[in-house]
C-alpha cells in the first residue's frame, strides 16, 4: 500500500494505487485456483522431478503438449520456471 505523509502530518493512502496493488497481489492466487485437471497432473509430475519427456509418457501426451501446459501453469501461478511453479504450488497448498 502506498502511504504518503502530507504537509499536515496525516498519512494518506492513495486509494487508486492501493486498489491496483491489491488486485495484482490477488490475481495470481485467483488464477492458480483455475488450473485444469491436466495442468494439475503435469504440475504434480514436474514438481516430483519428472522431465517433460517423462511427464508426457506418463500422461500419454506429447512433450509439446506438456510444454504448453507448463506455459499456462507459469502464467496462472505468476512464475517463470518449473522450480518456482513447484515451490509456489506447495506454498499455496495446490500439491500435497
N, C-alpha and C positions, 0 to 999 in steps of 0.2 A: 504494500500500500504506500502511496506517495503522501507524505505528510510535510507540509510547509509551515514554518513558523513565520507568521506575518509580523508587521510592524507593531501591532498592538499586543503581540506576545501569545496570541491564540494559535493553537495547532489546527490547521485546516487541511482536510483531505480533499483532494480533487476527485469528486465522485465519478466523473467520466474515466479518469485514469485508473482509479481503483477498480471500477467495473471491468475494464479491459484486462487488467492484470488478473483478476479473479477468474474471468472467463478463460484466459489462456491456461491457467493452472488446472481448471476443472475439465477442459476439453479432452486432454489425453486420457484421463480416467474414465470419462464417459465413453470415449471411442473404444477403450480396452474392453469394456463390457460387451461391445458389439463384435468381438471375434467370432467368426463362424466355427462350427464344429470341426471342420477340416483344418482351419488355422490353429485351433487348439491342439489338434493332433500333431501338426507339423511343429508347433512350438514345443510341445512336450518332448518330441523326439530330439530336436536340436538342443534343447536345454539339457537333455540327458547325454549329449555328446555325439549324437549321430551326425554324419556328414550329409550333405544334400543328396548324394547318391544313396546312402543307407536309408534316409527318410523316404526317398522316392520308392525304393524297393519295398520297404515295409508297408507303404500305403498304396502300392500298385499304381503310381502316377509317375510322370516324367520328372527329371531333375529341373527342367524349365518351369514346370508347374510348382515345384517346391520353392524355387526362387521367387516366383510370382507371389505365392502365399507369404513368404518371408518379407517381401517388399510391403505387402499390405499390413502385416503384423508390425513392422517397424513404424509405419505411418500411424497406425492406431495406438501404439504404445508411446509414440513420440521419441523413438530411439533411432540409432543409425547402424547398429550391428547386432549379431546374434548373441554375443555375451551380454550386452546391455538389455536385449529383449528378455533373455533368461532371468537376469537379475531383477528387472522390473516386474516380470510376471510373478516371480517368487515373492517379491516385496508386496505386491498387490493381492496376493492370495489367489492368483489365477492358476497356479500349479501347486500340486500337493507337496 
